[in-house]
Amino acid sequence: MVLVPSLASAQAQDQRPIVYSVKFVCGLQAVIPTRPPTEPPVKPGNYATAVNIHNFHEFPVVIVKKAVIANPEGSDPGPISQRLEVALHPNQALEVDCTDIVKLFAGFASWRSGRSRPR
């Protein structure tokens, strides 16, 4: 997920955005039979990432949320979600969980078969 906070005021036109990327893992990762040196992307289990975002500034900021599915090198590129802007007032915070991340992909018919998919 890529987070791009920016100032909410008109004075912010000269400000460069700050971009922060976080890795998210959502859903069930089944056991994949492999032999060293090959490893699955994550160990078997049920994963539910939650990302906390806190505006520690003394002014409002706008957070732009976007998620990208990163497929293994050599595979077709994964889908890129729609962008969603969220305003945070000074010292406000929000949590982005797997349900929120899946909603960013509204309109995608399916997830790539055989890959761990958000649930």
Secondary structure, 3 states (H helix, E strand, C coil): CEEEEEECCHHHHHCCCCCEECCCCEEEECCCCCCCCCCCCCCCEEEECEEEEECCCCCCEEEEEECECCCCCCCCCCCECCCEEEEECCCCEEEEEHHHHHHHCCCCCCCCCCCCCCC
